[in-house]
Amino acid sequence: MKVLFFTHHYLDDNSGGSFASRAYINAFTEIADSCMLMYPDRGIPIKDFIHKNCILKGIPNRRNNIQKVIDIYKGKIHRYSDIMISQVEEFKPDIVVFDNSRTTAGMLNEVKKTGVKTITIHHNYEMEYYSGTKPSIAWRIPFMYYMEKAERTAVQKSDLNLTLTDEDIKLLQVHYDTQKRKKIVKLGSFESVIDSMSINSGDKDTTKKTGKTLYFVITGTLGSYQTEMSVIPFLENEYPELLKLIPESKLIIAGRNPSDKMIDVCLKYPSIELIANPESMMEIMACADVYICPTCVGGGLKLRIMDGLKAGLPILTHVVSARGYEEFQNANCLFSYENTDSFRISLKRLISEKDKGNLDPKTIKDLYNSIFSFEAGVKRLGGILKQNELI
């Protein structure tokens, strides 16, 4: 089986989308006889992140900002429009994988005319995602029009659609496949080869966690729209409830480039330690007792929760971010809330379970590995491809 894989994510990045894309690329490479990756090249080497057997072909973007905006108004919302068909004809793959429906824009039907099978990986329901991560106002309207069109075509025309969560399947069906006739299957997320081999998470002891003080932790890109729209309301509404219940607790907030607004809100609470641009997120996780994910906007799987689970931490999260973690909810190590009242209830449940000794870190890590290890992901992908007669 030969696979040609197109992604629009920068694979050297630490974002959730890049994390998931690296895992999918490596899993397809592990299964395929030959896999070629077409990726956006910004001059940063990616070979340390990608499977050694994957053929890498970086595509730089040499357009200036004016040309980029012009192209978006023409419906060119990815960099592969002019080269995709020639690459298909040259490589002669059995399957073309589109990582995110954006890479299918204007091209899916043309690729299908070549006779190859097509798979689209949906990292989320795009219209929901962009409601929490707004595109530039200069090109928001045309981009959203062409993005919606691409997503609709991908769902309806791909030979197979893969999603990260069951909720994504429901949303794609509601908006693009009301008769539920298309092949849409949950693949989920998982570690990439390098990530799963290089991190022995949560095993490092620290001197910070002492006595009976409970340490909570929130992580993320602290200057992003989505994070600000979630963390700041959490600090204003839910966090005071946490302090009422556990007044001696501490909260660590760590991540890249905190905005001035984020810094100002954190400074209001002596119990909050803000760590900007930490060198090692897993060392911070090792200091914590509970991971909190207050993200309440956007769609898809919130991959930052995986960091907490990998460290063996119980999770307290907004219901929007609980999607895709049903196994952990069923195992009573992930607790969700929707408002201040349900936050209080879920926090009490979590603390009760912790006091009973029911939130054993090793048990959480073992469940994490059974679902999110690279090996588990490759096994799931292989089963899905066989079931759909693609291998």
C-alpha positions in Angstrom: 0.0 0.0 0.0 1.3 3.4 -1.0 0.1 6.5 0.9 0.4 10.2 -0.1 -0.3 12.3 2.9 -1.1 16.1 2.8 -1.1 18.2 6.0 -1.3 22.0 6.6 0.0 21.9 10.2 3.6 23.0 11.0 5.0 19.7 12.3 7.7 21.3 14.4 5.1 23.1 16.5 3.9 22.2 19.9 0.2 22.8 19.2 -2.5 20.2 19.6 -3.0 20.0 15.8 0.6 19.4 15.2 0.8 16.7 17.9 -2.1 14.8 16.4 -0.8 15.2 12.8 2.6 13.7 13.7 0.9 10.7 15.3 -1.3 10.1 12.2 1.7 10.5 9.8 3.8 8.1 11.8 0.9 5.6 12.1 0.2 5.6 8.3 3.9 5.2 7.7 4.1 2.3 10.1 1.3 0.5 8.3 2.0 1.4 4.6 4.7 -0.1 2.3 5.6 3.4 1.3 4.4 6.8 2.6 5.2 10.3 1.2 4.4 13.3 3.3 3.7 16.7 1.8 4.0 19.4 4.5 4.4 23.1 5.0 8.1 23.9 5.1 9.2 27.0 7.0 12.8 26.1 7.1 12.8 24.1 10.4 13.8 20.4 10.2 11.1 18.0 11.1 12.9 14.6 10.7 13.2 14.2 14.5 9.4 14.2 14.8 8.5 11.9 11.8 8.9 8.2 11.2 12.3 7.4 9.7 10.6 5.5 6.8 8.5 8.4 5.7 9.5 10.2 2.5 9.5 14.0 3.3 8.7 16.6 0.8 8.4 20.1 2.2 6.5 22.8 0.3 7.5 26.4 1.2 5.1 29.3 1.0 6.8 32.0 -1.0 3.7 34.2 -1.4 3.6 37.6 0.3 0.7 38.6 2.6 -1.1 40.4 -0.1 -1.0 37.4 -2.4 -2.2 35.1 0.4 -5.3 37.2 1.0 -6.0 37.3 -2.8 -5.7 33.5 -3.0 -8.1 33.1 0.0 -10.7 35.2 -1.9 -10.1 32.8 -4.9 -10.8 29.8 -2.7 -7.1 28.7 -2.3 -7.0 28.1 1.4 -4.0 25.7 1.3 -0.6 25.7 -0.5 -1.1 22.5 -2.5 -3.6 23.6 -5.2 -1.1 23.9 -8.0 0.9 20.8 -7.2 -1.4 18.2 -5.8 -2.5 16.4 -9.0 1.1 16.3 -10.3 2.2 14.7 -7.1 -0.5 12.1 -7.2 0.4 11.3 -10.8 4.1 11.1 -10.0 3.9 9.1 -6.8 0.9 6.9 -7.9 -0.4 6.2 -4.4 -3.2 3.8 -3.5 -4.6 6.2 -0.9 -4.4 10.0 -0.6 -4.8 11.1 3.0 -6.0 14.7 3.7 -5.0 15.8 7.2 -7.8 18.1 8.0 -10.6 18.9 5.4 -8.9 22.3 4.7 -6.3 20.4 2.5 -9.1 19.0 0.4 -10.4 22.5 -0.7 -11.0 22.6 -4.4 -9.0 19.4 -5.0 -10.8 16.4 -3.6 -12.9 15.8 -6.8 -9.8 16.2 -8.9 -7.9 13.7 -6.9 -10.8 11.2 -7.1 -10.7 11.4 -10.9 -7.2 9.8 -10.8 -8.8 6.7 -9.3 -7.1 6.7 -5.9 -8.9 6.2 -2.6 -9.3 9.2 -0.4 -9.3 9.5 3.4 -9.9 12.8 5.3 -8.9 13.2 8.9 -11.2 15.7 10.7 -9.5 17.2 13.8 -12.8 18.7 14.7 -16.0 20.2 13.2 -14.4 23.2 11.6 -17.2 25.7 12.0 -17.3 25.1 15.7 -13.5 25.3 15.9 -13.3 28.7 14.2 -15.9 30.1 16.5 -13.3 29.8 19.2 -10.3 30.5 17.1 -11.3 33.4 14.8 -9.5 33.9 11.5 -8.1 37.3 10.6 -10.9 39.8 10.0 -9.3 40.7 6.6 -10.3 37.4 5.1 -12.7 35.8 7.6 -15.8 35.8 5.4 -14.3 34.2 2.3 -12.2 31.8 4.3 -15.2 30.5 6.3 -17.2 30.1 3.1 -14.5 28.0 1.4 -13.7 26.1 4.6 -17.3 25.1 5.1 -17.5 24.1 1.4 -14.3 22.0 1.7 -15.6 20.3 4.9 -18.9 19.4 3.3 -17.3 18.0 0.2 -14.8 16.0 2.3 -17.5 14.4 4.3 -19.7 13.6 1.3 -17.0 12.6 -1.2 -14.1 10.9 0.8 -14.0 7.2 0.8 -13.4 7.3 4.5 -13.6 10.1 7.1 -11.7 9.8 10.4 -12.5 11.8 13.5 -10.9 12.4 17.0 -14.2 12.1 18.9 -17.7 10.6 18.8 -19.0 14.2 19.2 -17.2 15.2 16.0 -19.1 12.3 14.1 -22.4 13.6 15.4 -21.6 17.2 14.4 -20.4 16.3 10.9 -23.5 14.1 10.4 -25.9 16.8 11.6 -24.4 19.4 9.2 -23.3 17.3 6.2 -24.8 13.8 6.4 -28.2 13.8 7.9 -29.0 10.4 6.4 -25.9 8.9 8.0 -24.8 7.3 4.7 -21.1 8.3 4.7 -18.3 6.4 6.3 -17.3 8.4 9.3 -15.3 6.5 12.0 -13.6 7.6 15.2 -9.9 7.1 15.2 -9.1 9.2 18.2 -5.7 10.7 19.1 -2.6 9.0 20.3 1.1 9.6 20.8 3.6 9.7 18.0 6.5 7.3 18.0 9.0 9.9 19.3 6.7 11.2 22.0 5.8 7.8 23.4 9.4 6.7 23.5 11.0 9.8 24.9 8.8 10.6 27.9 8.6 8.6 31.1 5.8 10.8 32.4 5.0 11.6 36.0 7.8 9.5 37.6 9.9 12.4 38.7 9.5 13.4 42.3 9.7 17.0 43.3 10.1 18.8 46.6 7.4 21.3 45.7 4.5 19.0 46.6 4.7 18.8 50.4 2.3 18.2 53.2 -1.4 18.3 52.6 -1.4 21.2 50.2 -3.2 20.3 46.9 -1.7 21.6 43.7 -3.9 22.2 40.7 -2.4 22.9 37.3 -3.7 24.5 34.1 -1.6 24.6 30.9 -1.9 26.0 27.4 -1.0 28.8 25.0 -1.7 31.6 27.5 -2.0 34.4 24.9 -4.4 32.6 22.5 -8.0 33.8 22.0 -9.4 30.4 23.0 -7.4 30.2 26.2 -8.2 33.8 27.3 -11.9 33.1 26.6 -11.8 30.1 28.9 -9.2 30.5 31.6 -10.0 34.1 32.6 -13.8 33.4 33.1 -12.8 30.3 35.1 -10.6 32.4 37.4 -13.4 34.9 37.9 -16.2 32.4 38.4 -15.1 28.8 39.3 -11.8 29.4 41.0 -13.3 31.3 44.0 -15.4 28.2 44.6 -12.3 26.1 44.6 -10.7 28.3 47.2 -13.7 28.2 49.4 -13.6 24.4 49.4 -9.8 24.1 49.6 -8.4 27.4 50.9 -4.9 26.1 51.3 -4.6 24.8 47.7 -2.3 26.2 45.1 -2.9 26.7 41.3 -0.1 26.6 38.8 -0.9 28.1 35.4 1.9 27.4 32.8 2.2 27.9 29.1 3.5 30.0 26.2 3.4 33.8 26.0 0.8 34.8 28.6 -1.1 37.9 27.6 -1.1 41.1 29.7 -4.7 40.4 30.6 -3.9 36.9 31.7 -1.1 38.2 33.9 -3.3 40.8 35.5 -6.0 38.4 36.4 -3.5 35.9 37.9 -1.9 38.6 40.0 -5.2 39.0 41.9 -4.7 35.7 43.6 -1.7 35.0 45.8 -2.4 31.3 45.5 -1.7 31.3 41.7 1.8 30.7 40.3 2.1 31.8 36.7 4.9 30.1 34.8 5.6 31.6 31.4 7.2 29.6 28.7 8.3 26.6 30.8 11.2 24.5 29.6 9.5 21.2 30.6 5.7 20.9 30.9 6.0 17.4 32.3 8.1 18.6 35.2 5.3 21.0 36.0 2.8 18.1 35.8 4.9 16.2 38.3 4.3 19.0 40.8 0.5 18.7 40.6 -2.2 16.7 42.1 -5.1 17.6 39.8 -5.2 18.8 36.2 -7.8 21.4 35.3 -8.9 22.1 31.7 -11.4 25.0 31.7 -11.5 25.4 27.9 -15.1 26.0 27.0 -14.9 27.1 23.3 -13.9 25.4 20.1 -14.3 21.8 19.1 -12.4 18.6 18.7 -10.2 16.8 21.2 -8.4 19.0 23.7 -5.0 17.3 23.6 -3.6 19.2 26.6 -5.7 16.9 28.8 -3.6 14.0 27.5 -0.6 15.6 29.3 -2.4 15.4 32.6 -3.5 11.8 32.1 0.0 10.8 31.0 1.3 12.1 34.3 -1.3 10.1 36.2 -3.4 13.1 37.2 -7.1 13.1 37.7 -8.8 15.6 35.4 -11.4 18.3 36.2 -12.6 19.8 32.9 -15.4 21.8 31.2 -17.8 19.5 29.3 -16.6 21.0 26.0 -13.2 19.6 26.7 -14.4 16.2 28.0 -15.2 15.1 24.5 -13.2 12.0 23.4 -12.3 11.1 27.0 -15.4 9.0 27.8 -13.3 6.0 28.9 -11.7 8.1 31.6 -15.1 9.5 32.8 -16.4 5.9 33.0 -13.3 5.0 35.0 -14.0 7.9 37.5 -10.7 9.7 36.9 -12.1 12.5 34.8 -14.8 14.8 36.2 -16.7 17.4 34.1 -18.7 20.5 34.8 -20.8 23.0 32.8 -21.3 25.9 35.2 -20.3 27.1 38.7 -22.7 24.8 40.5 -21.7 21.7 38.6 -18.1 22.7 39.1 -18.5 22.6 42.8 -20.2 19.2 42.7 -17.6 17.7 40.4 -14.7 19.1 42.5 -16.3 17.6 45.7 -16.6 14.2 43.9 -13.0 14.3 42.7 -11.7 15.2 46.2 -13.8 12.5 47.7 -12.4 9.9 45.3 -8.9 11.1 46.0 -9.4 10.9 49.8 -10.6 7.3 49.4 -7.4 6.5 47.5 -9.3 5.7 44.3 -7.3 7.9 42.0 -4.1 5.9 41.7 -1.6 7.5 39.3 -0.4 4.1 37.9 -4.0 3.1 37.1 -4.6 6.3 35.3 -1.3 5.9 33.3 -2.1 2.3 32.4 -5.5 3.3 31.1 -3.8 6.2 29.2 -1.3 3.8 27.5 -4.1 1.4 26.5 -5.9 4.1 24.6 -3.3 6.8 23.7 0.0 5.0 23.2 1.4 4.9 19.6 1.0 1.1 19.5 -2.7 1.4 20.4 -3.2 4.1 17.8 -1.5 2.0 15.0 -3.7 -1.0 16.0 -6.9 1.1 15.8 -5.9 2.6 12.4 -5.0 -0.8 10.9 -8.3 -2.3 12.1 -10.3 0.6 10.6 -8.5 0.4 7.2 -9.0 -3.4 7.0 -12.7 -3.1 8.0 -13.2 -0.5 5.2 -11.3 -2.6 2.7 -8.5 0.0 2.2 -5.7 -2.5 2.9 
